[in-house]
Amino acid sequence: MKNNNFINISRSISYNCQKRGAQSNKIYKNIPYIWFFTDSNKTLNPLKTASKLPNNAGIIIRSYSSYNKDKLIDKIIKIKKRKLYTVLIAGKSRKNLGADGIHIPQWINSMNKNKKIVSMSAHGGTDIRKSINLKADIIFISPVFKSSSHKKNQYLGVVKLGLMAKLFKKPIIALGGINNENINRLKSLPIAGCAGIDIFINNLR
């Protein structure tokens, strides 16, 4: 597995977060330290990638434009049972698919309150109020670095990510342009883990 550095440092980041006192909140203990985001265009074989993730990893199933999204969810749920994944679904899908909760992207402002876990995307301090209103359990802050998914957008950088992480008062997962080299820059931040797309596509083959 080529991305051992990403996995090992993400695990270390999560451990340090708990060691600093976050262990008083059970959600910090239970959420994965690495997350794989599916993408309709980039993850052409999400099942293959999902099957090679470490045990207890997290998966956000987006694939908004995929015509067979529900079939993909069903197949990933089968892998989830074997490898103890946490699976959250973004966007529309059939109900009662066995997922652990939902992921709310930036453009959605409502949620299904019956779900166990609610995560959301955040790109700035203005999303703090939204996280409170939605009672989000996990916040994915992005883009941390320049990424193929946000080519035209300015990225946050390490300092701004650290400041935002303190403001949200929730478990923070860093997302966007994180790779085996720059992940070292996130070691001292108050975040609970890291997420990505390309890092898994390029390294879990």
C-alpha positions as CSV (number, residue, x, y, z in Angstrom):
1,M,0.0,0.0,0.0
2,K,1.7,3.2,-1.2
3,N,-0.1,5.7,1.0
4,N,1.1,4.3,4.4
5,N,2.3,7.8,5.3
6,F,-1.1,9.3,4.8
7,I,-2.7,6.6,6.9
8,N,-0.2,6.5,9.6
9,I,0.0,10.3,10.1
10,S,-3.8,10.5,10.0
11,R,-4.0,8.0,12.8
12,S,-1.4,9.9,14.7
13,I,-3.4,13.2,14.2
14,S,-6.5,11.5,15.6
15,Y,-4.6,10.1,18.6
16,N,-3.1,13.4,19.4
17,C,-6.6,15.1,19.2
18,Q,-7.9,12.6,21.8
19,K,-4.9,13.0,24.0
20,R,-5.4,16.7,24.2
21,G,-8.7,16.1,25.9
22,A,-11.2,15.4,23.2
23,Q,-11.6,11.9,24.6
24,S,-14.3,13.3,26.9
25,N,-16.6,13.4,23.8
26,K,-17.4,9.9,22.6
27,I,-17.8,11.0,19.0
28,Y,-14.0,11.6,18.9
29,K,-13.4,8.0,19.8
30,N,-15.8,6.5,17.3
31,I,-15.3,8.5,14.1
32,P,-12.7,7.2,11.6
33,Y,-9.4,9.0,11.2
34,I,-9.4,8.6,7.4
35,W,-12.3,9.2,5.0
36,F,-12.7,8.4,1.4
37,F,-15.0,10.6,-0.7
38,T,-16.5,9.0,-3.8
39,D,-16.9,11.2,-6.9
40,S,-19.0,10.7,-10.0
41,N,-16.2,11.8,-12.3
42,K,-13.0,10.9,-10.5
43,T,-13.8,7.6,-8.7
44,L,-14.6,5.4,-11.7
45,N,-14.2,2.3,-9.6
46,P,-15.2,3.3,-6.1
47,L,-15.9,-0.3,-5.0
48,K,-12.4,-1.4,-5.7
49,T,-11.0,1.6,-3.7
50,A,-13.5,1.0,-0.9
51,S,-12.5,-2.6,-0.6
52,K,-8.8,-1.7,-0.1
53,L,-9.3,0.9,2.7
54,P,-8.1,0.0,6.2
55,N,-10.6,-1.4,8.7
56,N,-12.7,1.2,10.5
57,A,-12.2,3.8,7.7
58,G,-15.0,6.3,6.8
59,I,-16.7,6.6,3.4
60,I,-18.8,9.5,2.1
61,I,-20.8,8.3,-0.9
62,R,-21.5,11.3,-3.0
63,S,-21.7,10.2,-6.7
64,Y,-24.6,12.7,-7.2
65,S,-25.0,12.1,-10.9
66,S,-24.5,8.4,-10.8
67,Y,-27.6,6.6,-12.2
68,N,-26.8,3.5,-10.1
69,K,-26.1,5.3,-6.8
70,D,-28.4,3.1,-4.8
71,K,-26.7,-0.1,-6.1
72,L,-23.3,1.4,-5.3
73,I,-24.5,2.1,-1.7
74,D,-25.8,-1.5,-1.3
75,K,-22.5,-2.9,-2.4
76,I,-20.4,-0.6,-0.2
77,I,-22.7,-1.4,2.8
78,K,-21.8,-5.1,2.3
79,I,-18.1,-4.2,2.5
80,K,-18.9,-2.0,5.5
81,K,-20.2,-4.9,7.5
82,R,-17.0,-6.9,6.9
83,K,-14.5,-4.1,7.5
84,L,-16.4,-2.0,10.1
85,Y,-16.6,1.1,7.9
86,T,-18.6,4.2,8.8
87,V,-20.7,5.1,5.7
88,L,-22.4,8.4,5.2
89,I,-24.6,9.3,2.2
90,A,-24.7,12.7,0.5
91,G,-27.7,13.7,-1.6
92,K,-30.7,11.7,-2.5
93,S,-31.0,7.9,-2.1
94,R,-33.5,5.3,-1.0
95,K,-34.3,5.1,2.7
96,N,-33.1,2.5,5.1
97,L,-30.0,1.5,3.1
98,G,-28.0,0.6,6.2
99,A,-25.8,3.6,6.2
100,D,-24.6,5.3,9.4
101,G,-25.9,8.7,8.6
102,I,-25.8,11.6,6.1
103,H,-23.4,14.1,4.7
104,I,-24.7,17.6,4.0
105,P,-22.8,19.4,1.2
106,Q,-22.4,23.2,1.1
107,W,-25.6,23.9,-0.9
108,I,-28.0,21.9,1.3
109,N,-29.5,23.5,4.4
110,S,-31.8,20.8,5.7
111,M,-31.4,17.3,7.1
112,N,-33.1,14.0,7.9
113,K,-33.2,14.1,11.7
114,N,-33.7,10.3,11.9
115,K,-30.1,9.6,10.9
116,K,-27.5,8.6,13.4
117,I,-24.6,10.7,12.3
118,V,-24.7,14.1,10.4
119,S,-21.6,15.5,8.8
120,M,-21.3,18.6,6.7
121,S,-18.9,20.5,4.5
122,A,-17.5,23.8,5.6
123,H,-15.4,26.3,3.7
124,G,-15.2,29.2,6.1
125,G,-16.3,30.7,9.5
126,T,-19.7,31.6,8.0
127,D,-20.6,27.9,8.2
128,I,-20.4,27.8,12.0
129,R,-24.1,28.9,12.4
130,K,-25.1,26.3,9.8
131,S,-23.3,23.5,11.8
132,I,-25.2,24.6,14.9
133,N,-28.6,24.7,13.2
134,L,-28.0,21.3,11.6
135,K,-26.6,19.8,14.8
136,A,-23.7,18.4,12.8
137,D,-21.6,15.8,14.5
138,I,-18.6,16.0,12.1
139,I,-17.3,18.9,10.1
140,F,-15.2,18.4,6.9
141,I,-13.3,21.6,6.3
142,S,-11.9,22.2,2.8
143,P,-10.0,22.8,0.7
144,V,-6.9,22.7,2.9
145,F,-4.5,22.7,0.0
146,K,-4.8,23.2,-3.7
147,S,-6.6,20.3,-5.2
148,S,-7.9,18.9,-8.5
149,S,-11.4,19.4,-7.2
150,H,-10.9,23.1,-6.4
151,K,-8.6,24.3,-9.1
152,K,-10.0,27.8,-9.3
153,N,-10.7,28.3,-5.6
154,Q,-8.3,29.6,-3.0
155,Y,-7.3,27.0,-0.5
156,L,-7.3,27.6,3.2
157,G,-3.8,26.7,4.2
158,V,-2.6,25.2,7.5
159,V,-3.0,28.3,9.7
160,K,-6.6,29.1,8.7
161,L,-7.6,25.4,9.1
162,G,-6.2,25.4,12.6
163,L,-8.2,28.6,13.5
164,M,-11.4,27.2,12.0
165,A,-11.0,23.9,13.8
166,K,-11.0,25.7,17.1
167,L,-14.1,27.8,16.2
168,F,-16.4,24.9,15.3
169,K,-16.1,23.0,18.6
170,K,-16.8,19.8,16.7
171,P,-14.6,17.0,15.4
172,I,-12.9,18.4,12.3
173,I,-11.8,16.3,9.3
174,A,-9.4,18.0,6.9
175,L,-10.1,17.6,3.2
176,G,-8.7,18.9,-0.1
177,G,-5.3,18.4,-1.7
178,I,-3.8,16.4,1.2
179,N,-1.1,13.9,0.1
180,N,1.7,11.9,1.5
181,E,4.0,14.9,1.6
182,N,2.0,17.8,2.9
183,I,0.0,15.8,5.5
184,N,3.0,16.3,7.8
185,R,2.1,19.9,8.1
186,L,-1.2,19.0,9.8
187,K,0.3,17.1,12.7
188,S,0.0,19.8,15.4
189,L,-3.6,20.9,14.4
190,P,-6.7,20.2,16.5
191,I,-8.3,18.0,13.9
192,A,-9.7,14.4,14.2
193,G,-8.4,13.1,10.9
194,C,-8.0,13.6,7.2
195,A,-10.1,12.8,4.0
196,G,-9.5,12.7,0.3
197,I,-10.2,11.4,-3.1
198,D,-7.0,11.4,-5.2
199,I,-4.9,10.1,-2.3
200,F,-6.9,6.8,-2.4
201,I,-7.3,6.6,-6.1
202,N,-3.6,7.1,-6.8
203,N,-2.3,4.8,-4.0
204,L,-4.8,2.1,-3.3
205,R,-4.4,0.1,-6.5
